[in-house]
């Protein structure tokens, strides 16, 4: 038997063992696709899509409509709606969101320029990781002051909330913290 046929057979056997089903295909590519598909299905309870998406910032609209309280994280729209923000508080929220969007857009554009630097190095056939690290550090320094300004705007929103509103946010954060603790608990035991 030739080497590639042996490798294909071995790949099929391993894929069948991990997927829990016998594979009838003789080619390695379908085995890999079947293995990935069943891994995705098991992670998504049968839903198709990218693995791991549910655990990350999965809903851009949710974060776009949220408030970001430094040190506490996102406060979603349903919680904000429950706060019944007055006009001045709504103004703080809008200004902070706009400043956050402006900062993120500027950072995205700067990252694209950084990728252009790497592309130029690759085209020249000479990589200089020190220059890339220095450029990244320069980017951080460049946006640090702007990020601190955005943070001050979010804190201004927090400061504008009355005690009842802050209490509602506190209850939400307490509940979210407890839920995260429950998810972490099994990993910490063992």
C-alpha positions in Angstrom: 0.0 0.0 0.0 1.4 3.4 -0.8 2.1 6.1 1.7 -0.7 8.5 0.8 -3.3 5.8 0.9 -2.1 4.7 4.3 -2.2 8.3 5.5 -5.7 8.8 4.1 -6.9 5.6 5.8 -5.3 6.6 9.1 -6.9 10.0 8.9 -10.3 8.4 8.3 -9.9 6.1 11.2 -9.0 8.9 13.6 -11.8 11.1 12.3 -14.3 8.3 12.7 -13.1 7.7 16.3 -13.5 11.3 17.2 -16.8 11.9 15.4 -18.4 8.7 16.8 -19.6 7.6 13.4 -18.1 5.4 10.7 -17.1 7.3 7.6 -17.7 5.7 4.2 -15.4 8.1 2.4 -12.0 7.1 1.2 -10.6 10.6 0.7 -9.0 12.6 3.6 -10.7 15.9 2.7 -14.3 14.7 3.3 -13.2 13.1 6.6 -11.8 16.5 7.8 -15.0 18.3 6.7 -17.2 15.7 8.5 -15.1 16.0 11.6 -15.3 19.8 11.6 -19.0 19.7 10.9 -19.7 17.4 13.9 -17.4 19.5 16.1 -19.3 22.6 15.2 -22.7 20.9 15.7 -21.7 19.7 19.1 -20.5 23.2 20.1 -23.7 24.8 18.8 -26.3 22.3 19.8 -26.8 21.5 16.1 -26.6 25.0 14.9 -24.3 25.8 12.0 -21.8 28.6 12.2 -18.4 29.5 13.5 -17.3 27.6 16.7 -16.9 29.7 19.8 -18.9 32.6 18.5 -21.5 32.4 21.3 -18.9 33.1 24.0 -17.4 36.2 22.6 -18.9 39.6 21.8 -21.6 37.8 19.8 -24.0 40.6 19.1 -22.6 43.8 17.8 -26.0 45.5 18.1 -26.2 44.6 21.8 -22.8 46.3 22.4 -23.7 49.2 20.2 -26.8 49.9 22.2 -25.1 49.2 25.5 -23.4 51.6 27.9 -19.8 50.8 28.9 -19.1 51.6 32.6 -15.3 51.5 33.2 -14.5 48.7 35.6 -18.0 47.2 35.3 -18.2 46.4 31.6 -21.2 46.6 29.3 -24.7 47.5 30.6 -27.1 46.2 27.9 -30.0 48.1 26.4 -32.7 46.4 28.4 -31.1 47.5 31.7 -30.6 51.0 30.3 -34.2 51.1 29.3 -35.1 50.2 32.9 -33.2 53.2 34.2 -35.5 55.7 32.4 -32.6 58.1 31.7 -33.5 61.8 31.7 -32.4 64.2 28.9 -29.1 65.1 30.5 -28.2 61.5 31.2 -29.2 60.5 27.6 -26.9 63.3 26.4 -24.0 61.8 28.4 -24.8 58.3 26.9 -24.9 59.6 23.3 -21.7 61.6 23.7 -19.9 58.6 25.3 -21.1 56.3 22.5 -20.1 58.7 19.8 -16.6 59.2 21.3 -16.2 55.4 21.7 -17.1 54.9 18.0 -14.7 57.6 16.9 -11.9 56.1 18.9 -12.6 52.6 17.6 -12.7 53.8 14.0 -9.4 55.7 14.3 -7.8 52.6 15.9 -9.1 50.3 13.1 -7.7 52.7 10.5 -4.3 52.8 12.3 -4.2 49.0 12.5 -4.8 48.8 8.8 -1.8 51.1 8.3 0.2 48.8 10.6 -0.7 45.8 8.4 0.5 47.8 5.4 3.8 48.2 7.1 4.0 44.4 7.6 2.9 43.9 4.0 5.7 46.2 2.8 8.2 44.3 4.9 7.0 41.0 3.4 7.2 42.4 -0.1 10.8 43.5 0.5 11.6 40.0 1.9 13.0 41.5 5.1 11.0 41.3 8.4 11.8 43.6 11.2 9.8 42.5 14.3 11.3 45.3 16.4 10.0 47.9 14.1 6.5 46.3 14.2 6.6 46.2 18.0 7.7 49.8 18.1 4.9 50.8 15.8 2.4 48.9 18.0 3.7 50.7 21.1 3.5 54.0 19.3 -0.1 53.2 18.4 -1.0 52.5 22.0 0.6 55.8 23.1 -1.1 57.7 20.3 -4.6 56.5 21.4 -4.1 56.4 25.2 -5.1 60.0 25.8 -8.2 59.6 23.6 -9.2 56.4 25.4 -8.8 58.2 28.7 -11.2 60.9 27.4 -13.7 58.3 26.4 -13.5 56.7 29.8 -14.1 60.0 31.5 -17.3 60.4 29.4 -18.6 57.0 30.5 -17.8 57.9 34.1 -19.7 61.2 33.6 -22.7 59.1 32.7 -22.3 56.9 35.8 -21.9 60.1 38.0 -25.1 61.5 36.5 -27.2 58.5 37.6 -29.1 58.9 40.8 -28.8 56.4 43.7 -31.8 54.3 42.5 -30.4 54.0 38.9 -27.0 53.1 40.2 -28.7 50.5 42.4 -30.3 48.9 39.4 -27.0 48.8 37.6 -25.4 47.3 40.7 -28.1 44.6 40.9 -27.5 43.8 37.2 -23.7 43.6 37.7 -24.2 41.4 40.8 -26.4 39.0 38.9 -24.0 38.9 35.9 -21.0 38.3 38.2 -22.8 35.5 40.0 -23.6 33.8 36.6 -20.0 34.1 35.5 -18.9 32.6 38.8 -21.2 29.6 38.2 -19.6 29.1 34.8 -16.1 29.3 36.2 -16.8 27.1 39.2 -16.5 23.7 37.5 -13.2 24.8 35.9 -11.8 25.8 39.3 -12.8 22.5 40.9 -10.5 19.7 40.1 
